[in-house]
Amino acid sequence: MGQTTPHKHKIPVLTLAILAIAGLASSSFWLFNKHTQPHVTEVNHKESKTAVQPEEFTNVQNVPHGVFNYGGSTSWAPIRQVADSGIQAAHPEFKLNYVLPTANGTSGIDGGIKMLIDGKISFAQSSRPITESEYKQAQQQGFKLEQIGVAIDMVAVAVNPNLNISGLTIDQLRSIYTGKITNWKNLGGPNIAIKPFSRPIHNNGTVELFQKEILENQPFGSNVQIVTTTTEGVQKLSAPGAIYFASAAEIVPQ
């Protein structure tokens, strides 16, 4: 990115038809819709933003009173910024409090679901399905986890804007992240080594989905560099030849 202005950023979006879900006193996940064929396109981030209007929440009936703690997936961060304020404006009696894991806890999906099972939060947000192990853990605690779908998101793939890459096919993206294609010249770009970045697959539903559906369960290539946050991943795009993927809600507005 460097000195390049934001409007030059090329952000192909893989439309994977992911269903994001969350529910009160339940956990949540993203569900890949296999009936939708993934494809690559470009998105203008200025045109893709949608605002959550507070009046959309006023029709919700039987809203409980009190303070409700919740936690979980970082993919929900952009949604929380607009949705929580709208909910609070419509229903001030329903107070939401986002909770981070305690010391030595795991942030993100796994940490959020663990806090839910341990009774530390009222609901969790996630970008993957509940596992059988998590179902059993909840049953051992005397309750049942429930999954409720609430939104659809996409996976965005961003590259260094100086590459002038118009788009990538699913096969090309798979070859990049499995280490089979390592230079942009093989994809119609400049003679620059490809520098793929990703967050770790553990505790990240978007990466789990990417590996399962895009890489077809193949492992990452040895050249894939791991970053801890999407902010770090986007910053890495300033490196020549860089490529990174994450939830579209996290990448497209940047």
Residue, then its C-alpha position, 0 to 999 in steps of 0.5 A: m500500500g505505502q503511498t498508494t491512495p485507497h481507491k487503487h486497492k484491488i480487492p477481489v472478493l470470493t463470494l462463498a455464501i457464508l452464513a454468519i449466525a449468532g443467538l442469545a444463550s447460544s453459540s453461532f457459526w458461518l455456514f458455507n452454502k455448497h449450492t453457490q459457486p464461488h467466483v472472483t470479482e472486484v468490490n469498490h469499498k465506498e459502494s459496499k458499506t451499508a448502515v444499520q438503522p436503529e429503527e430496524f430493531t424497534n419491531v423486535q418484541n419480548v426483549p429481555h432486560g439486563v446486562f448481557n455479556y458476549g464474546g467470540s469471533t473477530s469477524w464480527a467486529p465491524i458488525r458490532q460497531v454499528a449493530d450494537s449501537g442501533i440495538q442499544a438505541a432501540h432497546p436501552e433496557f437490553k445492555l450488551n457488553y463485549v467480553l474478552p477472554t480472561a488471562n491465558g484465554t484464547s481470543g476469537i471463536d474458540g475462546g468465545i464458545k469456551m466462555l459460553i460453555d463455562g457460563k461466563i457469557s450469554f451468547a457467542q459470535s462465531s464464523r464456524p459451526i459448533t463442533e461435536s466436542e463443544y456440544k458434548q461439553a455443553q451437555q455435560q454442563g446441563f444445557k444445549l447449544e443452539q445455532i441461529g443464522v443472522a447474516i451473510d458475509m464474504v471472504a475478501v482477497a486483497v493484493n498489493p495494489n502495484l501488482n495490477i492483477s485484475g482478478l484470480t480464479i479459485d484454482q489460481l488462489r489454491s495454487i498460491y496458498t498451497g505453494k504451487i505458484t510462487n511468482w506473479k509472472n505465472l499469473g500475468g503479473p510482474n516478475i515478483a515472488i508471491k508473498p501469501f499471508s494468513r491468520p492461523i487456522h486454529n480458532n479462525g472460522t474464515v481460515e478453516l473455511f478457506q482451507k476446506e473449500i478453496l484449498e480442498n483440505q490441502p495444507f498451506g504451502s511453506n511460503v505462507q506467512i502467519v499473522t496474528t490479526t487482520t490489521e497486521g495482514v492488511q499492513k503486510l500488503s505494503a510488501p511487494g507481491a503480498i496477498y492476504f484474505a479475511s472476512a470481507a467486512e474486515i478488509v473491504p472498508q480499509 
